[in-house]
Amino acid sequence: MDFDKDKFKNVLHFIIYKCGFRNTVGRTVLHKLLYFSDFNYYKEFNQSITNESYIKKERGPVPVHFEMAIEELVEENKISLGKRRLPCGKIMNRYFSLKGPEMDFKKEELILINKVIKKLSHLNGKQIGEYSLSDYPVKKTEDNEIIEYGLALSSKSKSKDKVFVKIN
């Protein structure tokens, strides 16, 4: 599977466009929304939307090309960056869409991404991080290793995964 940089940037921009205004949506939430979009699509259609690689970290999956995509979207004047001080004192990175995203999605991709956003974007970084750690492919991967898409096809993954969303 070859990484589709343009598709990844479009999915990221679309997610920011749809929910970047929410106070809970920062870097961690974006990481997980991208992960669940790609892995749920893989579960349903046996292929990823973007072919991005995700590394298991302490707080859940992190897309390898996230920083590159953010930098390019900023340079292209599609998004802007902001900061928000959280009650705990930490600084949260915020992302805002400056224009509508390119809508070069298949119908099924768009439906699934929207379902993931609807189901998970209300969670804060800590909540969605903990939630992602219960996803079967993440649980079966060692820290700092690439999460294999094939794990999403396990019958254990489909039966126990709380996040998996059927399109139909």
MDTraj code that builds the backbone (N, CA, C; nanometers):
import mdtraj as md
import numpy as np

residues = "MET ASP PHE ASP LYS ASP LYS PHE LYS ASN VAL LEU HIS PHE ILE ILE TYR LYS CYS GLY PHE ARG ASN THR VAL GLY ARG THR VAL LEU HIS LYS LEU LEU TYR PHE SER ASP PHE ASN TYR TYR LYS GLU PHE ASN GLN SER ILE THR ASN GLU SER TYR ILE LYS LYS GLU ARG GLY PRO VAL PRO VAL HIS PHE GLU MET ALA ILE GLU GLU LEU VAL GLU GLU ASN LYS ILE SER LEU GLY LYS ARG ARG LEU PRO CYS GLY LYS ILE MET ASN ARG TYR PHE SER LEU LYS GLY PRO GLU MET ASP PHE LYS LYS GLU GLU LEU ILE LEU ILE ASN LYS VAL ILE LYS LYS LEU SER HIS LEU ASN GLY LYS GLN ILE GLY GLU TYR SER LEU SER ASP TYR PRO VAL LYS LYS THR GLU ASP ASN GLU ILE ILE GLU TYR GLY LEU ALA LEU SER SER LYS SER LYS SER LYS ASP LYS VAL PHE VAL LYS ILE ASN".split()
xyz = np.array([
    [0.0836, -0.1178, 0.0000],
    [0.0000, 0.0000, 0.0000],
    [0.0884, 0.1246, 0.0000],
    [0.0667, 0.2100, -0.0962],
    [0.1410, 0.3350, -0.1023],
    [0.0601, 0.4468, -0.0376],
    [0.1264, 0.5223, 0.0450],
    [0.0649, 0.6360, 0.1123],
    [0.0135, 0.7357, 0.0090],
    [-0.1106, 0.7792, 0.0243],
    [-0.1726, 0.8773, -0.0650],
    [-0.1738, 1.0121, 0.0074],
    [-0.0669, 1.0888, -0.0142],
    [-0.0493, 1.2150, 0.0568],
    [-0.1647, 1.3118, 0.0324],
    [-0.2072, 1.3261, -0.0916],
    [-0.3148, 1.4207, -0.1218],
    [-0.4454, 1.3790, -0.0545],
    [-0.4752, 1.2503, -0.0572],
    [-0.5976, 1.2016, 0.0054],
    [-0.5909, 1.2216, 0.1571],
    [-0.4747, 1.1925, 0.2157],
    [-0.4575, 1.2116, 0.3596],
    [-0.4805, 1.3577, 0.3967],
    [-0.4218, 1.4480, 0.3217],
    [-0.4399, 1.5907, 0.3488],
    [-0.5863, 1.6308, 0.3326],
    [-0.6543, 1.5761, 0.2344],
    [-0.7954, 1.6087, 0.2135],
    [-0.8823, 1.5566, 0.3280],
    [-0.8538, 1.4342, 0.3736],
    [-0.9304, 1.3799, 0.4866],
    [-0.9046, 1.4650, 0.6113],
    [-0.7795, 1.4975, 0.6369],
    [-0.7449, 1.5808, 0.7524],
    [-0.8145, 1.7164, 0.7435],
    [-0.8079, 1.7799, 0.6267],
    [-0.8715, 1.9103, 0.6087],
    [-1.0231, 1.8989, 0.6275],
    [-1.0828, 1.7937, 0.5757],
    [-1.2270, 1.7733, 0.5900],
    [-1.2651, 1.7600, 0.7381],
    [-1.1879, 1.6819, 0.8120],
    [-1.2172, 1.6639, 0.9549],
    [-1.2033, 1.7971, 1.0288],
    [-1.0997, 1.8726, 0.9981],
    [-1.0822, 2.0044, 1.0604],
    [-1.1989, 2.0957, 1.0228],
    [-1.2391, 2.0929, 0.8980],
    [-1.3512, 2.1743, 0.8508],
    [-1.4802, 2.1399, 0.9252],
    [-1.5024, 2.0103, 0.9480],
    [-1.6263, 1.9646, 1.0119],
    [-1.6282, 1.9852, 1.1635],
    [-1.5137, 1.9763, 1.2299],
    [-1.5200, 1.9809, 1.3774],
    [-1.4044, 2.0557, 1.4435],
    [-1.3219, 2.1252, 1.3685],
    [-1.2105, 2.1987, 1.4280],
    [-1.2539, 2.3099, 1.5220],
    [-1.3767, 2.3578, 1.5043],
    [-1.4301, 2.4651, 1.5892],
    [-1.4606, 2.4175, 1.7314],
    [-1.4722, 2.2858, 1.7514],
    [-1.5057, 2.2333, 1.8847],
    [-1.3870, 2.2501, 1.9795],
    [-1.4159, 2.2885, 2.1021],
    [-1.3097, 2.3100, 2.2007],
    [-1.2328, 2.1833, 2.2338],
    [-1.2902, 2.0668, 2.2061],
    [-1.2237, 1.9408, 2.2394],
    [-1.1307, 1.8923, 2.1291],
    [-1.1393, 1.9506, 2.0098],
    [-1.0657, 1.8969, 1.8956],
    [-0.9297, 1.9639, 1.8817],
    [-0.8276, 1.8886, 1.9182],
    [-0.6892, 1.9295, 1.9027],
    [-0.6139, 1.8185, 1.8319],
    [-0.4842, 1.8189, 1.8449],
    [-0.3993, 1.7221, 1.7758],
    [-0.4363, 1.5771, 1.8090],
    [-0.4517, 1.5452, 1.9362],
    [-0.4812, 1.4069, 1.9761],
    [-0.6126, 1.3589, 1.9166],
    [-0.7153, 1.4401, 1.9227],
    [-0.8454, 1.4018, 1.8673],
    [-0.8337, 1.3830, 1.7160],
    [-0.7632, 1.4718, 1.6483],
    [-0.7451, 1.4566, 1.5035],
    [-0.6723, 1.3264, 1.4701],
    [-0.5690, 1.2937, 1.5458],
    [-0.4978, 1.1671, 1.5238],
    [-0.5945, 1.0496, 1.5256],
    [-0.6805, 1.0483, 1.6275],
    [-0.7707, 0.9332, 1.6453],
    [-0.8825, 0.9320, 1.5417],
    [-0.9349, 1.0482, 1.5036],
    [-1.0387, 1.0527, 1.4000],
    [-0.9832, 1.0030, 1.2666],
    [-0.8597, 1.0373, 1.2364],
    [-0.7953, 0.9864, 1.1147],
    [-0.7782, 0.8347, 1.1227],
    [-0.7285, 0.7880, 1.2371],
    [-0.7089, 0.6436, 1.2565],
    [-0.8402, 0.5672, 1.2382],
    [-0.9441, 0.6090, 1.3107],
    [-1.0704, 0.5359, 1.3027],
    [-1.1333, 0.5453, 1.1644],
    [-1.1134, 0.6557, 1.0952],
    [-1.1638, 0.6659, 0.9576],
    [-1.0942, 0.5632, 0.8692],
    [-0.9626, 0.5584, 0.8745],
    [-0.8869, 0.4634, 0.7914],
    [-0.9140, 0.3187, 0.8300],
    [-0.9095, 0.2878, 0.9588],
    [-0.9239, 0.1481, 1.0011],
    [-1.0676, 0.0972, 0.9886],
    [-1.1662, 0.1811, 1.0153],
    [-1.3041, 0.1373, 0.9959],
    [-1.3337, 0.1168, 0.8477],
    [-1.2786, 0.2019, 0.7634],
    [-1.2973, 0.1835, 0.6196],
    [-1.2317, 0.0521, 0.5757],
    [-1.1146, 0.0240, 0.6320],
    [-1.0458, -0.1010, 0.5998],
    [-1.1290, -0.2213, 0.6437],
    [-1.1894, -0.2129, 0.7616],
    [-1.2739, -0.3222, 0.8105],
    [-1.3907, -0.3474, 0.7161],
    [-1.4460, -0.2404, 0.6626],
    [-1.5647, -0.2514, 0.5780],
    [-1.5307, -0.2906, 0.4339],
    [-1.4222, -0.2354, 0.3790],
    [-1.3937, -0.2497, 0.2360],
    [-1.2585, -0.3140, 0.2044],
    [-1.1872, -0.3573, 0.3079],
    [-1.0578, -0.4230, 0.2900],
    [-0.9554, -0.3325, 0.2211],
    [-0.9695, -0.2033, 0.2430],
    [-0.8695, -0.1069, 0.1963],
    [-0.8803, 0.0188, 0.2811],
    [-0.7706, 0.0884, 0.2922],
    [-0.7656, 0.2123, 0.3687],
    [-0.8067, 0.3288, 0.2780],
    [-0.8502, 0.4362, 0.3366],
    [-0.8806, 0.5555, 0.2572],
    [-0.7512, 0.6207, 0.2112],
    [-0.6531, 0.6315, 0.3000],
    [-0.5308, 0.7074, 0.2709],
    [-0.4039, 0.6232, 0.2640],
    [-0.4098, 0.5010, 0.3132],
    [-0.2916, 0.4144, 0.3255],
    [-0.1859, 0.4740, 0.4183],
    [-0.2301, 0.5562, 0.5112],
    [-0.1390, 0.6134, 0.6106],
    [-0.0943, 0.5040, 0.7071],
    [0.0261, 0.5185, 0.7587],
    [0.0759, 0.4301, 0.8642],
    [0.0509, 0.4979, 0.9984],
    [0.0077, 0.4187, 1.0952],
    [-0.0200, 0.4693, 1.2303],
    [0.0693, 0.3955, 1.3287],
    [0.1335, 0.4718, 1.4165],
    [0.2222, 0.4156, 1.5174],
    [0.1484, 0.4161, 1.6512],
    [0.1589, 0.3055, 1.7246],
    [0.0982, 0.3001, 1.8580],
    [0.1878, 0.3759, 1.9553],
    [0.1286, 0.4755, 2.0169],
    [0.1961, 0.5529, 2.1204],
    [0.1212, 0.5324, 2.2518],
    [0.1727, 0.5908, 2.3583],
    [0.1138, 0.5750, 2.4915],
    [-0.0333, 0.6158, 2.4942],
    [-0.0708, 0.7200, 2.4175],
    [-0.2094, 0.7688, 2.4159],
    [-0.2859, 0.7220, 2.2928],
    [-0.2366, 0.6194, 2.2244],
    [-0.3090, 0.5642, 2.1107],
    [-0.2390, 0.5904, 1.9780],
    [-0.3086, 0.5605, 1.8674],
    [-0.2475, 0.5692, 1.7349],
    [-0.2176, 0.7124, 1.6912],
    [-0.1019, 0.7265, 1.6260],
    [-0.0583, 0.8562, 1.5727],
    [-0.0196, 0.8368, 1.4262],
    [-0.0772, 0.9179, 1.3351],
    [-0.0408, 0.9061, 1.1937],
    [0.1009, 0.9577, 1.1686],
    [0.1766, 0.8830, 1.0902],
    [0.3170, 0.9155, 1.0633],
    [0.3331, 1.0510, 0.9931],
    [0.2446, 1.0828, 0.9003],
    [0.2600, 1.2023, 0.8171],
    [0.1788, 1.3223, 0.8656],
    [0.1339, 1.3217, 0.9888],
    [0.0466, 1.4284, 1.0388],
    [0.1128, 1.5658, 1.0318],
    [0.2317, 1.5793, 1.0878],
    [0.2983, 1.7107, 1.0925],
    [0.3246, 1.7646, 0.9523],
    [0.3698, 1.6791, 0.8611],
    [0.3935, 1.7208, 0.7233],
    [0.2640, 1.7721, 0.6607],
    [0.1542, 1.7006, 0.6812],
    [0.0258, 1.7398, 0.6226],
    [-0.0222, 1.8725, 0.6809],
    [-0.0089, 1.8901, 0.8116],
    [-0.0484, 2.0162, 0.8752],
    [0.0331, 2.1322, 0.8180],
    [0.1653, 2.1141, 0.8099],
    [0.2509, 2.2209, 0.7565],
    [0.2115, 2.2582, 0.6144],
    [0.1837, 2.1599, 0.5302],
    [0.1458, 2.1879, 0.3927],
    [0.0092, 2.2549, 0.3845],
    [-0.0855, 2.2124, 0.4663],
    [-0.2178, 2.2756, 0.4660],
    [-0.2089, 2.4220, 0.5111],
    [-0.1208, 2.4522, 0.6065],
    [-0.0993, 2.5903, 0.6499],
    [-0.0364, 2.6707, 0.5369],
    [0.0682, 2.6153, 0.4736],
    [0.1349, 2.6838, 0.3619],
    [0.0396, 2.7116, 0.2459],
    [-0.0552, 2.6221, 0.2257],
    [-0.1534, 2.6368, 0.1174],
    [-0.2708, 2.7262, 0.1588],
    [-0.2634, 2.7848, 0.2798],
    [-0.3684, 2.8711, 0.3342],
    [-0.5047, 2.8031, 0.3400],
    [-0.5040, 2.6737, 0.3700],
    [-0.6289, 2.5995, 0.3848],
    [-0.6714, 2.5903, 0.5309],
    [-0.5732, 2.5923, 0.6219],
    [-0.6024, 2.5893, 0.7652],
    [-0.5117, 2.6882, 0.8369],
    [-0.5511, 2.7216, 0.9587],
    [-0.4649, 2.8018, 1.0458],
    [-0.4504, 2.7288, 1.1786],
    [-0.3485, 2.7686, 1.2531],
    [-0.3195, 2.7067, 1.3817],
    [-0.3511, 2.8033, 1.4943],
    [-0.3904, 2.7485, 1.6063],
    [-0.4133, 2.8279, 1.7257],
    [-0.3723, 2.7485, 1.8485],
    [-0.3809, 2.8114, 1.9623],
    [-0.3472, 2.7467, 2.0901],
    [-0.4598, 2.7748, 2.1884],
    [-0.4800, 2.6834, 2.2806],
    [-0.5801, 2.7003, 2.3855],
    [-0.5220, 2.6443, 2.5141],
    [-0.5291, 2.7238, 2.6190],
    [-0.4824, 2.6771, 2.7508],
    [-0.5941, 2.5957, 2.8143],
    [-0.5603, 2.4749, 2.8526],
    [-0.6567, 2.3859, 2.9164],
    [-0.6604, 2.4115, 3.0660],
    [-0.7698, 2.3735, 3.1334],
    [-0.7790, 2.3943, 3.2793],
    [-0.6631, 2.3302, 3.3561],
    [-0.6077, 2.2219, 3.3036],
    [-0.4957, 2.1544, 3.3715],
    [-0.3636, 2.2285, 3.3519],
    [-0.3646, 2.3340, 3.2691],
    [-0.2443, 2.4120, 3.2458],
    [-0.1721, 2.3789, 3.1165],
    [-0.2054, 2.2676, 3.0532],
    [-0.1416, 2.2303, 2.9275],
    [-0.1938, 2.3203, 2.8148],
    [-0.1150, 2.3281, 2.7086],
    [-0.1541, 2.4038, 2.5896],
    [-0.1995, 2.3046, 2.4829],
    [-0.3193, 2.3282, 2.4293],
    [-0.3735, 2.2417, 2.3244],
    [-0.3559, 2.3102, 2.1895],
    [-0.3056, 2.2347, 2.0916],
    [-0.2969, 2.2849, 1.9548],
    [-0.4352, 2.2798, 1.8923],
    [-0.4758, 2.3901, 1.8308],
    [-0.6061, 2.3998, 1.7641],
    [-0.5839, 2.4198, 1.6154],
    [-0.6777, 2.3745, 1.5368],
    [-0.6689, 2.3830, 1.3915],
    [-0.8022, 2.4335, 1.3385],
    [-0.7977, 2.5323, 1.2494],
    [-0.9182, 2.5938, 1.1950],
    [-0.9127, 2.5953, 1.0432],
    [-1.0224, 2.5609, 0.9805],
    [-1.0301, 2.5615, 0.8350],
    [-1.0524, 2.7040, 0.7857],
    [-0.9763, 2.7438, 0.6853],
    [-0.9905, 2.8771, 0.6266],
    [-1.0749, 2.8751, 0.4997],
    [-1.0961, 2.7563, 0.4455],
    [-1.1797, 2.7393, 0.3262],
    [-1.2289, 2.5966, 0.3227],
    [-1.3273, 2.5724, 0.2392],
    [-1.3820, 2.4375, 0.2282],
    [-1.2789, 2.3404, 0.1724],
    [-1.2855, 2.2152, 0.2168],
    [-1.1906, 2.1137, 0.1685],
    [-1.2256, 2.0666, 0.0277],
    [-1.1276, 2.0079, -0.0383],
    [-1.1531, 1.9433, -0.1671],
    [-1.2341, 1.8181, -0.1389],
    [-1.3422, 1.8022, -0.2104],
    [-1.4353, 1.6926, -0.1826],
    [-1.4181, 1.5791, -0.2836],
    [-1.2980, 1.5273, -0.2913],
    [-1.2717, 1.4180, -0.3858],
    [-1.2829, 1.2820, -0.3160],
    [-1.3948, 1.2606, -0.2482],
    [-1.4176, 1.1371, -0.1745],
    [-1.5194, 1.0508, -0.2458],
    [-1.5022, 0.9189, -0.2317],
    [-1.6072, 0.8271, -0.2722],
    [-1.7221, 0.8453, -0.1735],
    [-1.8416, 0.8139, -0.2171],
    [-1.9595, 0.8263, -0.1309],
    [-1.9402, 0.7502, -0.0008],
    [-1.8891, 0.6273, -0.0091],
    [-1.8704, 0.5433, 0.1088],
    [-1.7672, 0.6026, 0.2043],
    [-1.6623, 0.6635, 0.1487],
    [-1.5610, 0.7266, 0.2335],
    [-1.6221, 0.8422, 0.3119],
    [-1.6965, 0.9248, 0.2432],
    [-1.7572, 1.0416, 0.3062],
    [-1.8560, 1.0009, 0.4153],
    [-1.9371, 0.9013, 0.3876],
    [-2.0334, 0.8532, 0.4875],
    [-1.9601, 0.8029, 0.6110],
    [-1.8553, 0.7229, 0.5908],
    [-1.7837, 0.6657, 0.7043],
    [-1.7114, 0.7734, 0.7844],
    [-1.6432, 0.8647, 0.7187],
    [-1.5717, 0.9717, 0.7900],
    [-1.6706, 1.0535, 0.8729],
    [-1.7852, 1.0855, 0.8144],
    [-1.8866, 1.1618, 0.8879],
    [-1.9388, 1.0848, 1.0086],
    [-1.9544, 0.9530, 0.9962],
    [-2.0003, 0.8726, 1.1099],
    [-1.8959, 0.8705, 1.2209],
    [-1.7690, 0.8597, 1.1844],
    [-1.6619, 0.8622, 1.2848],
    [-1.6615, 0.9978, 1.3560],
    [-1.6730, 1.1057, 1.2791],
    [-1.6772, 1.2399, 1.3387],
    [-1.7953, 1.2513, 1.4347],
    [-1.9120, 1.2069, 1.3908],
    [-2.0324, 1.2175, 1.4737],
    [-2.0180, 1.1373, 1.6026],
    [-1.9590, 1.0197, 1.5929],
    [-1.9499, 0.9307, 1.7084],
    [-1.8402, 0.9713, 1.8073],
    [-1.7305, 1.0317, 1.7585],
    [-1.6134, 1.0487, 1.8455],
    [-1.5639, 1.1912, 1.8665],
    [-1.6025, 1.2866, 1.7834],
    [-1.5400, 1.4191, 1.7909],
    [-1.5778, 1.4983, 1.9159],
    [-1.6780, 1.4537, 1.9899],
    [-1.7148, 1.5223, 2.1148],
    [-1.6209, 1.4862, 2.2300],
    [-1.5424, 1.3806, 2.2134],
    [-1.4502, 1.3383, 2.3192],
    [-1.3293, 1.4316, 2.3242],
    [-1.2732, 1.4505, 2.4429],
    [-1.1497, 1.5285, 2.4516],
    [-1.0306, 1.4355, 2.4257],
    [-0.9107, 1.4922, 2.4244],
    [-0.7913, 1.4150, 2.3920],
    [-0.7686, 1.2961, 2.4835],
    [-0.7867, 1.3162, 2.6124],
    [-0.7666, 1.2066, 2.7072],
    [-0.8698, 1.0960, 2.6851],
    [-0.9948, 1.1347, 2.6686],
    [-1.1022, 1.0363, 2.6501],
    [-1.0842, 0.9556, 2.5215],
    [-1.0574, 1.0229, 2.4109],
    [-1.0455, 0.9512, 2.2841],
    [-0.9170, 0.8686, 2.2806],
    [-0.8128, 0.9159, 2.3505],
    [-0.6897, 0.8383, 2.3600],
    [-0.7139, 0.7060, 2.4318],
    [-0.7819, 0.7123, 2.5459],
    [-0.8153, 0.5906, 2.6203],
    [-0.9068, 0.5001, 2.5384],
    [-1.0025, 0.5606, 2.4708],
    [-1.0971, 0.4854, 2.3876],
    [-1.0227, 0.4113, 2.2761],
    [-0.9272, 0.4794, 2.2139],
    [-0.8541, 0.4183, 2.1020],
    [-0.7683, 0.3009, 2.1485],
    [-0.7222, 0.3048, 2.2716],
    [-0.6388, 0.1964, 2.3226],
    [-0.7171, 0.0659, 2.3385],
    [-0.8509, 0.0744, 2.3360],
    [-0.9322, -0.0473, 2.3454],
    [-0.9638, -0.1064, 2.2081],
    [-0.9222, -0.0404, 2.1014],
    [-0.9463, -0.0932, 1.9668],
    [-0.8523, -0.2123, 1.9428],
    [-0.9061, -0.3207, 1.8913],
    [-0.8319, -0.4460, 1.8780],
    [-0.6953, -0.4297, 1.8092],
    [-0.6868, -0.3658, 1.6926],
    [-0.5541, -0.3526, 1.6292],
    [-0.4535, -0.2773, 1.7168],
    [-0.5005, -0.1789, 1.7912],
    [-0.4112, -0.1030, 1.8798],
    [-0.3677, -0.1905, 1.9966],
    [-0.4623, -0.2635, 2.0554],
    [-0.4298, -0.3517, 2.1691],
    [-0.3268, -0.4573, 2.1301],
    [-0.3317, -0.5053, 2.0069],
    [-0.2440, -0.6137, 1.9630],
    [-0.1094, -0.5647, 1.9091],
    [-0.0834, -0.4347, 1.9199],
    [0.0408, -0.3765, 1.8695],
    [0.1249, -0.3267, 1.9861],
    [0.2549, -0.3515, 1.9778],
    [0.3478, -0.3029, 2.0801],
    [0.3678, -0.1519, 2.0649],
    [0.4011, -0.0852, 2.1745],
    [0.4289, 0.0583, 2.1698],
    [0.5388, 0.0888, 2.0683],
    [0.5218, 0.1997, 1.9982],
    [0.6154, 0.2509, 1.8976],
    [0.6274, 0.1626, 1.7733],
    [0.5324, 0.0725, 1.7541],
    [0.5281, -0.0114, 1.6339],
    [0.4140, 0.0343, 1.5433],
    [0.4274, 0.0018, 1.4147],
    [0.3225, 0.0318, 1.3171],
    [0.2041, -0.0619, 1.3428],
    [0.0845, -0.0065, 1.3433],
    [-0.0378, -0.0851, 1.3614],
    [-0.0758, -0.1433, 1.2254],
    [-0.0855, -0.2740, 1.2180],
    [-0.1131, -0.3419, 1.0907],
    [-0.2625, -0.3368, 1.0591],
    [-0.2927, -0.2941, 0.9370],
    [-0.4330, -0.2889, 0.8935],
    [-0.4994, -0.4262, 0.8988],
    [-0.4247, -0.5316, 0.8703],
    [-0.4810, -0.6659, 0.8689],
    [-0.5449, -0.7062, 1.0004],
    [-0.4982, -0.6477, 1.1113],
    [-0.5576, -0.6783, 1.2413],
    [-0.7044, -0.6341, 1.2476],
    [-0.7409, -0.5376, 1.1660],
    [-0.8793, -0.4887, 1.1648],
    [-0.9753, -0.5925, 1.1093],
    [-0.9241, -0.6905, 1.0362],
    [-1.0098, -0.7919, 0.9751],
    [-1.0352, -0.9109, 1.0664],
    [-0.9683, -0.9157, 1.1799],
    [-0.9884, -1.0250, 1.2742],
    [-1.1333, -1.0284, 1.3205],
    [-1.1868, -1.1477, 1.3373],
    [-1.3237, -1.1593, 1.3877],
    [-1.3335, -1.0996, 1.5281],
    [-1.2262, -1.1059, 1.6047],
    [-1.2248, -1.0447, 1.7376],
    [-1.2378, -0.8933, 1.7255],
    [-1.1738, -0.8369, 1.6229],
    [-1.1811, -0.6927, 1.6025],
    [-1.3235, -0.6496, 1.5725],
    [-1.3895, -0.7203, 1.4842],
    [-1.5246, -0.6803, 1.4451],
    [-1.6258, -0.7019, 1.5562],
    [-1.6088, -0.8078, 1.6339],
    [-1.7091, -0.8359, 1.7363],
    [-1.6893, -0.7517, 1.8621],
    [-1.5669, -0.7128, 1.8923],
    [-1.5406, -0.6406, 2.0165],
    [-1.5188, -0.4914, 1.9970],
    [-1.5015, -0.4461, 1.8737],
    [-1.4678, -0.3062, 1.8500],
    [-1.5894, -0.2174, 1.8693],
    [-1.5845, -0.1323, 1.9696],
    [-1.6952, -0.0432, 2.0005],
    [-1.7118, 0.0667, 1.8964],
    [-1.6070, 0.0964, 1.8216],
    [-1.6086, 0.2105, 1.7317],
    [-1.6513, 0.1732, 1.5910],
    [-1.6367, 0.0473, 1.5550],
    [-1.6680, 0.0057, 1.4191],
    [-1.8088, 0.0490, 1.3800],
    [-1.8188, 0.1170, 1.2670],
    [-1.9484, 0.1665, 1.2206],
    [-1.9796, 0.1077, 1.0842],
    [-2.0928, 0.0446, 1.0726],
    [-2.1376, -0.0070, 0.9436],
    [-2.1873, 0.1085, 0.8598],
    [-2.1635, 0.1023, 0.7307],
    [-2.2078, 0.2098, 0.6427],
    [-2.3541, 0.1947, 0.6082],
    [-2.4002, 0.0759, 0.5884],
    [-2.5401, 0.0562, 0.5476],
    [-2.6316, 0.0480, 0.6666],
])
top = md.Topology()
chain = top.add_chain()
for i, resn in enumerate(residues, 1):
    res = top.add_residue(resn, chain, resSeq=i)
    for name in ("N", "CA", "C"):
        top.add_atom(name, md.element.get_by_symbol(name[0]), res)
traj = md.Trajectory(xyz[None], top)
